[in-house]
Each structure stands twice: as structure tokens, then as C-alpha cells.
Amino acid sequence: MIPKIVNIAPKKLIGFSIEMSLLDNKTQTIWQLFMPRLKEIKNAVSADLFSLQNYPENYFTNFTPETLFTKWAAIEVNDFENTPEGFEKLVIPEGKYAVFLHKGNTEMFTQTAQYIYAEWLPNSRFQLDNKPHFEVLGDNYLGHENPESEEEVWVPIK
């Protein structure tokens, strides 16, 4: 699994966020809040959805399953004008990302993450950057239970 290395311009997202840990996973909760209101967003860049994690600066060095981070369900927009009431705004700053393709269901994601953080990253010339990590759920995303589902995994690097 060889990543693409990509430099991105800032991205504007709107959606909902929730504080959680891996032990107290609230991913389903945030998506159940977001998806019914998706049709209210009129200025989306595309139909791609963003599952985003905003980790505290020392998250990976002081990691425990109880360590808190912020989880987002969001979509990229052209601008923040006409943001529907109640939606939160987030800007992903410009930067460099390693983009991996994950194929499989949620249970298989552990293998992808293990490869990225335990194999690829330590053996690369890069280190993690303190920016949001996110997955792009595009046309080939078939749901979290489908073993044929595909999503892009964007890891911030420097």
C-alpha cells in the first residue's frame, strides 16, 4: 500500500463534531446527527463526505484507548456563507498529506491503520504533522459494513 503524497490548499468544512475516545466511540452518533441534515447544504464542493479526527498535540505519544479527541462528520463547502443553522465550521489548513486507499469494512480498518502508523510512517522520511486526520468517503464508499467499500485515508505529514 503505497500512499500518494499530496499538498493541499485549505479546505472549508461544515458538519458536526463530538468529543470521544476509542473506548467510548461515538462515530455512529455523529453521523446519525449529520446525515439527515445533509440536504440542507447547498454549496458543497462535491458529494464526498469527510470523517475527520482532530487529535490533541501529544495524542500519539501519550495514547491510551481513553484519550479524548474530536470526531467530525462533515462535507467540504465553497464558503461559509449560508451555513445552515446549528452546523459547525472547520478549516483544514494547507499542508502535506499521505493518502492511502483503504478497502474493506470498519473491522478491517485496524489493519490499514496498523500498516500506516506502525510500518509505513516509521520507515518513511516523514513524521506526523499536528493537523486533522481524515477519511474521504467518495463514490466507492459502500458503507462501513461492506467488505468492498473503499475510502481514502489522509494522514498529515511533514
N, C-alpha and C positions, 0 to 999 in steps of 0.2 A: 504494500500500500504506500505508494509514493505521493506525497502531497504536492499540490500546486502552491507556489509562493506568490502571494498577491499583495500589492499595495492598494489600499482603499482610500477613497475620499471620505469625509464624514458622512454618516448616514443618519437620517432623522427617522425615528420610530415612534409610533404611538401604540399603546396597549395597556396592559395591567401588570402589576408586579406584586409579589408576595415574598415575605421572608420565610426561609425554610432551611432545613438541613437534609442530608441524605437519609438520616434516620427518620426524620419527620417530613417525608416527601409530599409536597402539596402541588405537584405538577398538574395533576388532573383537575384540581380545584381551580387553578388559574386559567386553564384552557376552557373549563366549563363556564367561567365568567366571561371570557373573551369571545368565543365563537358565536354565541347568539347575537352579539352586537357588531360583528364584522361588517354586516351590510350597511351600517351607518357611516362607514369610512368611504368618502367619495374621491379622495386624492391619493390613493395608493399607487406606488411606483409599479407594482406588479401584484400578482396573486400569491407570491411566495410569502410564507409565514416564518416568523423568527421565534425560536425557542432560545432564550438568552439567559446566561448566568453572569451576574456581576459579583465577583468574589472579592472579599477584603484582601488587602495587600499581602498579608502573610498566610493566606488560606492554604496554599500547598505545602508550605514548610511547617505549619502547625496544625495539619489536618487531623481531624477526628470525624467520625460519622455524625457527630452532634454539631460540628462547626457550621455556623449560620452563613448564608449568602442570600442574594436577592435573585429570584427567578422571574422572568418576564415571558408573557405571551404577547406578541406584537406583530406589526406589519410596517414596512417602510413606506413613508409618505414623501411627497414632493416638498411640503412645507407644513408648518404647524397651524396655518390659518384654517378656520372651520373645523378644528378638532372637536369631535363630539363631546358633550358634557360628561365628565367623570373619567375620561381617558387620561392616562399619564403620558408624558413626553420624555424621550430619551435620545441623546445624540451619541452615536458610536464615533469616537474620534478617529481621525485619519491614522493609518498605521499599516504595519505589515502583518499578514496572517498566513499561516499554513492551512491549506484547505484539503481536508480528507473526505473521501466518499465512504459513508457507512451504508452497508446493505444488510438488512435484517430487521428483526423486531427489537423491542426495548431490551429484552433479556440478552440479546446478542451484543448490545451496545457496550457492555462491560468489556468484551474482548477488544473492541475498537479503542476504547479509552485506555485500556492496559497497554496496547501497542503504542498509541500516541505518546503517553506520558512516561511509560517505563522503558520503552525500546527506542522509538524514533527520536524523541526530544533529547535524551541524554547522549545519543550518538550523533546528533546533528551539530551544526555550528551555531545554533540558536539557543536562546533561553526564553522563558515565558515573559511576556510584557504584561503590565498591570492595566489591561483593558478588558472589556467584556468578551466573554467566550460565547459563541452562539452556533446554533444549527439552523440551516435554511431548509425549510420543508417546501419543496417545489413540486413540479408536476409528477415526479416519480415517487413522491411520498404517498404511501398507500395505507397509512395508519400505523399506530405503534405496535399492533399485534401481528402485522403481516410480515412473514419472513422474506418477502420480495421487495419490501419497502426500501427506498433509498433517501438519504438526506446528506447534505454537506455539513461537515463539522469544521468550524472556523476557530482556529487557536491563535491567539495573539502572540507574536514573537518579536524579538529584537536581536 
